[in-house]
Amino acid sequence: GSETRWGFAQMDEMNAAKSPVTAQQGRFQYFENGLFLWTPATGAQAVHGAILAHFETTGREAKYGYPKGVEEVWNGSGRRQLFEKGTFYWTSQQGVWVQ
């Protein structure tokens, strides 16, 4: 979807924290509608919305590692996204939590 989905880049790509799982140096880049994170092990994945807000305020990739896939529908009306060191869940009733 390029800029139609994610908007335009807000910065140049930069080094991110090393993965707590693989110790690989990652990269990140903010776009208007999300954050892209990359390592050789996980590939490039986007994080956005409420999951991104929780990720940013509770430790980012240094704590949770890198996203292993895209955000997906969970339990009918919720969302989830798998990371190297946990899964982020979101529902309108509970907000975001990590297991």
DRENDO-1510 file (C-alpha; in Angstrom, 1 decimal, always signed):
<recs>
REC; n; res; u; v; w
REC; 1; GLY; +0.0; +0.0; +0.0 .
REC; 2; SER; +3.1; +2.3; +0.2 .
REC; 3; GLU; +2.2; +5.9; +1.1 .
REC; 4; THR; -1.6; +5.2; +0.7 .
REC; 5; ARG; -1.5; +3.0; +3.8 .
REC; 6; TRP; +1.5; +4.2; +5.8 .
REC; 7; GLY; +1.9; +7.8; +4.7 .
REC; 8; PHE; +5.3; +9.3; +4.0 .
REC; 9; ALA; +8.6; +8.7; +5.9 .
REC; 10; GLN; +9.0; +11.0; +8.8 .
REC; 11; MET; +12.8; +10.4; +9.2 .
REC; 12; ASP; +15.7; +8.5; +7.7 .
REC; 13; GLU; +16.1; +4.8; +8.7 .
REC; 14; MET; +18.2; +4.5; +11.9 .
REC; 15; ASN; +19.8; +1.8; +14.1 .
REC; 16; ALA; +17.5; +0.4; +16.7 .
REC; 17; ALA; +18.3; -1.6; +19.8 .
REC; 18; LYS; +19.7; -5.1; +19.5 .
REC; 19; SER; +17.2; -7.9; +19.6 .
REC; 20; PRO; +17.1; -9.5; +23.1 .
REC; 21; VAL; +16.5; -12.8; +21.5 .
REC; 22; THR; +19.0; -12.9; +18.6 .
REC; 23; ALA; +21.3; -10.0; +19.5 .
REC; 24; GLN; +21.0; -8.8; +15.9 .
REC; 25; GLN; +21.2; -5.1; +15.3 .
REC; 26; GLY; +17.8; -3.8; +14.1 .
REC; 27; ARG; +16.7; -0.8; +12.1 .
REC; 28; PHE; +13.6; +1.4; +12.4 .
REC; 29; GLN; +11.8; +4.2; +10.5 .
REC; 30; TYR; +8.8; +6.2; +11.4 .
REC; 31; PHE; +6.1; +6.9; +8.8 .
REC; 32; GLU; +3.0; +9.1; +9.2 .
REC; 33; ASN; +0.8; +6.1; +10.2 .
REC; 34; GLY; +3.2; +3.7; +11.8 .
REC; 35; LEU; +6.7; +2.4; +12.7 .
REC; 36; PHE; +8.6; -0.1; +10.6 .
REC; 37; LEU; +11.1; -2.3; +12.4 .
REC; 38; TRP; +13.6; -4.7; +10.8 .
REC; 39; THR; +16.2; -7.4; +11.6 .
REC; 40; PRO; +17.6; -10.1; +9.4 .
REC; 41; ALA; +15.6; -12.7; +11.4 .
REC; 42; THR; +12.2; -11.0; +11.4 .
REC; 43; GLY; +12.2; -9.0; +8.2 .
REC; 44; ALA; +10.5; -5.6; +8.0 .
REC; 45; GLN; +7.2; -5.4; +9.9 .
REC; 46; ALA; +4.9; -2.4; +10.7 .
REC; 47; VAL; +3.6; -1.6; +14.1 .
REC; 48; HIS; +0.7; +1.0; +14.5 .
REC; 49; GLY; -2.2; +2.2; +16.5 .
REC; 50; ALA; -2.8; +1.3; +20.1 .
REC; 51; ILE; -0.2; -1.5; +19.9 .
REC; 52; LEU; +2.5; +1.0; +18.8 .
REC; 53; ALA; +1.6; +3.4; +21.6 .
REC; 54; HIS; +2.0; +0.6; +24.2 .
REC; 55; PHE; +5.2; -0.7; +22.6 .
REC; 56; GLU; +6.7; +2.8; +22.7 .
REC; 57; THR; +5.9; +3.5; +26.3 .
REC; 58; THR; +6.8; +0.2; +27.8 .
REC; 59; GLY; +10.2; -0.7; +26.4 .
REC; 60; ARG; +10.2; -1.0; +22.6 .
REC; 61; GLU; +12.4; -3.5; +20.9 .
REC; 62; ALA; +14.9; -3.6; +23.7 .
REC; 63; LYS; +12.3; -5.3; +25.9 .
REC; 64; TYR; +9.9; -7.1; +23.5 .
REC; 65; GLY; +12.2; -7.8; +20.6 .
REC; 66; TYR; +11.0; -7.2; +17.0 .
REC; 67; PRO; +7.6; -7.9; +15.5 .
REC; 68; LYS; +7.4; -11.3; +13.9 .
REC; 69; GLY; +4.4; -10.6; +11.7 .
REC; 70; VAL; +1.7; -8.1; +11.0 .
REC; 71; GLU; -1.1; -7.1; +13.3 .
REC; 72; GLU; -4.1; -9.5; +12.8 .
REC; 73; VAL; -7.7; -10.0; +13.9 .
REC; 74; TRP; -7.9; -11.9; +17.2 .
REC; 75; ASN; -11.0; -13.3; +19.0 .
REC; 76; GLY; -13.5; -11.8; +16.6 .
REC; 77; SER; -13.2; -8.0; +17.4 .
REC; 78; GLY; -9.7; -7.8; +18.9 .
REC; 79; ARG; -6.2; -7.5; +17.4 .
REC; 80; ARG; -2.9; -9.1; +18.2 .
REC; 81; GLN; +0.7; -8.9; +17.0 .
REC; 82; LEU; +3.5; -11.4; +17.7 .
REC; 83; PHE; +6.9; -10.1; +18.8 .
REC; 84; GLU; +10.0; -12.1; +19.7 .
REC; 85; LYS; +9.4; -11.9; +23.4 .
REC; 86; GLY; +5.6; -11.6; +23.7 .
REC; 87; THR; +2.3; -11.1; +22.0 .
REC; 88; PHE; +0.5; -7.8; +22.2 .
REC; 89; TYR; -3.3; -8.0; +22.4 .
REC; 90; TRP; -5.9; -5.2; +22.0 .
REC; 91; THR; -9.6; -5.1; +22.6 .
REC; 92; SER; -11.8; -2.0; +22.9 .
REC; 93; GLN; -12.9; -3.2; +26.4 .
REC; 94; GLN; -9.4; -3.9; +27.8 .
REC; 95; GLY; -7.0; -1.8; +25.7 .
REC; 96; VAL; -3.5; -3.3; +25.2 .
REC; 97; TRP; -1.8; -6.0; +27.2 .
REC; 98; VAL; +1.2; -8.2; +26.6 .
REC; 99; GLN; +1.6; -12.0; +27.3 .
</recs>
